[in-house]
């Protein structure tokens, strides 16, 4: 093969290599830009999701490996450039070294093949990285949605915490009021306890006083019983005396009334005045202390009287109700009532007896 033809192939290979390098550089720039965007996204994702940070660290590690590979490629390209320069110099000095150049070309083609393979692998890795970045972007979207949901839940939680805080404050105020009321109640209970102690002491005193009172009452009851017994005896004695005096007054009336009635009322007593029973208008017998008949100017009178040691208005009314109202005199006779007493209870008694048409005599008139 002519030297010029080989050289053309080398030049063509170099041009192809330059084009590949240019594409690699452009792809690398895109990768760097994508890397910048990825770093920004990773920075945002790092604040919201710890798991995403770990994945991004792996991507960065892969990118660093890619950068290292690119550096190796640049070094190899620099070496190739140096060889090309040496080849050009060798081409100028001698065509005899074409065989060496062919050998170098062979090595260069092998390196270019390796570089193509490396570039292919790089492109595959870039495509995988792009897919991964898309997946990370989708994961970031999901993370953002989740963060938004968490933010909403956090807001609800904060609202509930605010409400709970207010409720706790209200409960604290209520507890404070309860404690104040309990303190006041405790003071009141202490006061009641003191009052109870005083009451118990007073009750003890009252119990002792009650015992003394009961003892005194028993003594008084005994004295009362003795007094009542003595009063019974006295009443019996007085009753006996009253009856004796009443009988005495009645007996005196029987002796002195006839003359007094004749003197004061012109009535002549027929026969004797007696103590006896008479049938009343209810067909019952009524005891009459002074009973007799009298005549005045042809008029006949049924004398009905009663004696009292002390005469009162009340006793006059009883005499009218129990005796005079119940006794109807026989046909042709008039009722003539008489009251005899030792004394009167008040000045108006005598006038009251006169107003009722009752003759009144005193024991001192019997002489």
RAGIDA-V105228 format. One record per pair of residues at least 12 apart in sequence whose ideal C-beta (glycine too) atoms are under 8 Angstrom apart, sorted by sequence separation. I is the first residue (numbers start at 1). J is the second residue. D is the distance in whole Angstrom. If there is no record, write none. Layout:
BEGIN
I&J&D / I&J&D
END
This chain:
BEGIN
257&269&7 / 275&287&8 / 276&288&6 / 291&303&7 / 275&288&7 / 278&291&7 / 290&303&7 / 291&304&6 / 306&319&5 / 324&337&6 / 42&56&4 / 87&101&5 / 275&289&5 / 290&304&7 / 291&305&8 / 323&337&8 / 339&353&6 / 258&273&7 / 275&290&7 / 276&291&5 / 290&305&3 / 257&273&6 / 275&291&7 / 288&304&6 / 289&305&6 / 290&306&7 / 42&59&8 / 87&104&6 / 273&290&6 / 274&291&6 / 288&305&8 / 289&306&5 / 290&307&7 / 306&323&7 / 38&56&7 / 42&60&8 / 254&272&7 / 273&291&7 / 274&292&7 / 288&306&8 / 289&307&6 / 319&337&8 / 254&273&5 / 273&292&4 / 304&323&6 / 337&356&8 / 339&358&6 / 341&360&7 / 343&362&7 / 253&273&7 / 254&274&7 / 272&292&7 / 304&324&7 / 319&339&7 / 337&357&7 / 338&358&7 / 339&359&7 / 340&360&8 / 341&361&8 / 342&362&7 / 38&59&7 / 39&60&8 / 83&104&6 / 271&292&7 / 337&358&5 / 338&359&5 / 339&360&5 / 340&361&5 / 341&362&6 / 342&363&5 / 270&292&7 / 271&293&7 / 337&359&7 / 338&360&8 / 339&361&8 / 340&362&8 / 341&363&7 / 269&292&6 / 270&293&5 / 304&327&6 / 316&339&7 / 336&359&7 / 338&361&7 / 340&363&7 / 269&293&7 / 270&294&6 / 83&108&7 / 250&275&6 / 269&294&5 / 270&295&6 / 302&327&8 / 268&294&6 / 267&294&4 / 268&295&5 / 302&329&4 / 35&63&6 / 80&108&6 / 267&295&7 / 268&296&7 / 301&329&8 / 302&330&7 / 311&339&6 / 267&296&5 / 266&296&5 / 273&303&7 / 311&341&4 / 80&111&7 / 265&296&7 / 266&297&7 / 302&333&5 / 304&335&6 / 308&339&7 / 310&341&7 / 31&63&8 / 273&305&8 / 300&332&6 / 301&333&6 / 302&334&7 / 304&336&7 / 305&337&7 / 306&338&8 / 307&339&8 / 308&340&7 / 309&341&7 / 310&342&7 / 311&343&7 / 312&344&7 / 313&345&8 / 257&290&7 / 261&294&6 / 300&333&5 / 301&334&5 / 302&335&6 / 303&336&5 / 304&337&6 / 305&338&3 / 306&339&6 / 307&340&4 / 308&341&5 / 309&342&5 / 310&343&5 / 311&344&5 / 312&345&4 / 313&346&7 / 316&349&7 / 267&301&6 / 269&303&7 / 300&334&7 / 301&335&7 / 302&336&7 / 304&338&7 / 305&339&6 / 306&340&7 / 307&341&7 / 308&342&8 / 309&343&7 / 310&344&7 / 311&345&7 / 312&346&7 / 31&66&7 / 76&111&7 / 288&323&7 / 299&334&6 / 301&336&4 / 303&338&6 / 305&340&6 / 310&345&6 / 313&348&7 / 254&290&8 / 267&303&8 / 286&322&8 / 313&349&6 / 316&352&6 / 320&356&6 / 253&290&6 / 286&323&6 / 312&349&6 / 316&353&6 / 311&349&6 / 76&115&7 / 250&289&5 / 288&327&8 / 313&352&5 / 319&358&8 / 250&290&7 / 286&326&6 / 293&333&8 / 316&356&7 / 286&327&7 / 28&70&6 / 73&115&7 / 261&303&8 / 284&326&8 / 294&336&7 / 311&353&8 / 316&358&7 / 246&289&8 / 282&326&7 / 73&118&7 / 281&326&6 / 24&70&8 / 280&326&4 / 281&327&7 / 280&327&6 / 281&328&5 / 257&305&8 / 280&328&8 / 290&338&6 / 24&73&7 / 69&118&7 / 278&327&6 / 311&360&8 / 290&340&7 / 70&122&8 / 253&305&7 / 69&122&7 / 253&307&6 / 21&77&6 / 66&122&7 / 250&307&5 / 249&307&4 / 66&125&6 / 17&77&8 / 66&126&8 / 249&309&7 / 246&307&6 / 246&308&8 / 17&80&7 / 62&125&7 / 246&309&7 / 245&309&6 / 63&129&7 / 62&129&7 / 242&309&6 / 267&336&7 / 14&84&6 / 59&129&7 / 265&336&8 / 59&132&6 / 10&84&8 / 59&133&8 / 10&87&7 / 59&136&8 / 261&338&8 / 56&136&7 / 55&136&7 / 257&338&7 / 257&340&7 / 7&91&7 / 52&136&7 / 52&139&6 / 253&340&5 / 3&91&8 / 52&140&7 / 49&139&8 / 250&340&8 / 10&101&7 / 45&136&7 / 52&143&6 / 249&340&6 / 3&95&5 / 6&98&7 / 13&105&8 / 249&341&8 / 249&342&7 / 7&101&8 / 42&136&8 / 45&139&8 / 49&143&5 / 265&359&7 / 3&98&5 / 6&101&7 / 10&105&5 / 13&108&7 / 17&112&6 / 20&115&7 / 24&119&6 / 27&122&8 / 31&126&6 / 34&129&8 / 38&133&6 / 41&136&7 / 45&140&5 / 48&143&5 / 264&359&7 / 6&102&6 / 9&105&7 / 13&109&7 / 16&112&8 / 20&116&7 / 27&123&7 / 34&130&7 / 41&137&7 / 44&140&7 / 48&144&7 / 245&342&7 / 10&108&7 / 17&115&7 / 24&122&7 / 31&129&8 / 38&136&7 / 45&143&6 / 261&359&8 / 6&105&7 / 13&112&6 / 20&119&6 / 27&126&6 / 34&133&7 / 41&140&6 / 48&147&5 / 260&361&6 / 257&361&7 / 260&365&7 / 253&361&8 / 256&365&7 / 256&366&4 / 252&363&7 / 255&366&7 / 256&367&7 / 253&366&7 / 249&363&6 / 252&366&5
END
